[in-house]
Amino acid sequence: MKSATKKLSTEIAETLTGKIEAVTAGSKKIKKSIEKAAAKLAKKVAKFEKETQKKKAKEAKNAEKKAKKDKKVKEPKADKAKVAALVAEASSKAPVAAPTKPTVGKEASAPKPAAKAAAPKPAAPKAAPARPVAKPAEPKAEAAAVPAPEKA
């Protein structure tokens, strides 16, 4: 009986060792496949992080460009307001007649005798255009003042 029990115990031991080895080999395979999957996942995560960083950098650049464009667009508006204020201020003042410029050159030397005789005629037309310019400015101011009470 001792020999029979020895045979059984050796068979049991062999089968157990075989099964243990199979399980460990399977677990090693599982472990390796898990490691491979983890490596692939880590690569994908790293790639995704790089892409998101690139997108954020692009968005930041675009935001800076838009901010610069907005500043450029806003500055001319401020300039336009300044120009409009200056125009309004200038239009409220009485127009000043432009000073006559002396002509210098070959053409000015030849018509001098004729210019003395015609001097009163050009002076009168130059003064005349200054007066009509001042008159339309005053009716515009009155016309702007008249509709305001009607709306109110």
C-alpha positions in Angstrom: 0.0 0.0 0.0 2.8 2.3 0.6 3.8 2.0 -3.1 0.2 2.7 -4.2 0.0 5.8 -2.0 3.4 6.9 -3.2 2.3 6.6 -6.8 -0.9 8.5 -6.1 0.9 11.2 -4.3 3.5 11.6 -7.1 0.7 11.7 -9.7 -1.2 14.3 -7.7 2.0 16.3 -7.1 2.8 16.2 -10.9 -0.7 17.2 -11.9 -0.7 20.0 -9.3 2.7 21.3 -10.5 1.6 21.1 -14.1 -1.6 23.0 -13.3 0.3 25.6 -11.2 2.8 26.1 -14.0 -0.1 26.5 -16.5 -1.8 29.0 -14.2 1.4 31.0 -13.7 2.1 30.9 -17.5 -1.4 32.1 -18.1 -1.1 34.8 -15.5 2.2 35.8 -17.1 0.5 36.0 -20.5 -2.3 38.0 -18.9 0.2 40.2 -17.2 2.1 40.8 -20.4 -1.1 41.6 -22.3 -2.2 44.0 -19.6 1.2 45.7 -19.8 1.0 46.0 -23.6 -2.5 47.5 -23.3 -1.3 49.9 -20.6 1.6 51.0 -22.8 -0.7 51.6 -25.8 -3.1 53.5 -23.6 -0.2 55.6 -22.2 0.9 56.5 -25.7 -2.6 57.5 -26.7 -3.0 59.6 -23.6 0.4 61.3 -24.3 -0.7 62.0 -27.9 -4.0 63.4 -26.8 -2.4 65.7 -24.2 0.0 67.0 -26.8 -2.9 67.7 -29.2 -4.8 69.5 -26.5 -1.8 71.6 -25.6 -1.4 72.5 -29.3 -5.1 73.4 -29.5 -4.9 75.6 -26.4 -1.8 77.3 -27.8 -3.6 78.0 -31.1 -6.7 79.3 -29.3 -4.5 81.6 -27.3 -2.7 82.9 -30.4 -6.1 83.4 -32.1 -7.4 85.2 -29.0 -4.3 87.5 -29.1 -4.8 88.2 -32.8 -8.5 89.0 -32.2 -7.6 91.3 -29.3 -5.1 93.1 -31.5 -7.6 93.4 -34.3 -10.2 94.7 -31.8 -7.7 97.3 -30.5 -6.9 98.4 -34.1 -10.6 98.6 -34.9 -11.4 100.5 -31.7 -8.6 103.0 -32.1 -9.9 104.4 -35.4 -13.3 104.8 -33.8 -11.8 106.9 -31.1 -9.9 108.9 -33.8 -13.1 109.4 -35.7 -14.8 110.7 -32.6 -11.9 113.2 -32.1 -12.1 114.2 -35.7 -15.9 114.7 -35.5 -15.4 116.8 -32.4 -12.8 118.9 -34.1 -15.0 119.3 -37.2 -18.0 120.4 -35.0 -15.8 122.8 -33.2 -14.4 124.2 -36.5 -17.9 124.5 -38.0 -19.2 126.5 -35.0 -16.5 129.1 -35.5 -16.9 131.9 -38.2 -15.0 131.0 -41.4 -11.8 133.0 -42.0 -11.0 134.1 -45.5 -8.0 132.4 -46.9 -5.0 134.7 -47.2 -4.0 135.6 -50.8 -0.7 134.0 -51.7 1.8 136.0 -53.8 2.6 134.3 -57.1 6.2 133.7 -57.7 7.4 132.6 -61.2 7.7 133.6 -64.8 3.9 133.9 -65.3 3.5 136.4 -62.5 6.1 138.8 -64.0 4.3 139.1 -67.3 0.7 140.0 -66.3 1.7 142.6 -63.7 0.4 145.6 -65.7 -2.9 143.8 -66.3 -3.2 142.6 -62.7 -3.2 146.2 -61.5 -6.3 147.0 -63.6 -8.0 143.7 -62.7 -7.1 143.8 -59.0 -10.5 145.0 -57.7 -12.4 142.3 -59.6 -10.7 139.3 -58.1 -10.8 140.7 -54.6 -14.6 141.0 -54.6 -15.2 137.4 -55.7 -12.9 136.1 -53.1 -14.8 137.9 -50.3 -18.1 136.9 -51.7 -17.6 133.1 -51.4 -16.7 133.5 -47.7 -20.1 135.0 -46.9 -22.3 132.3 -48.3 -20.2 129.6 -46.5 -21.0 131.3 -43.2 -24.7 131.6 -43.9 -25.4 127.9 -44.6 -23.7 127.0 -41.4 -26.1 129.2 -39.3 -29.3 127.7 -40.8 -28.0 124.2 -40.2 -27.6 125.0 -36.5 -31.1 126.6 -36.5 -32.6 123.6 -38.4 -31.0 121.2 -35.9 -32.4 123.2 -33.0 -35.9 123.4 -34.5 -36.6 119.7 -34.8 -35.4 119.0 -31.3 -38.4 120.7 -29.6 -40.8 118.9 -31.9 -39.5 115.5 -30.9 -39.5 116.4 -27.2 
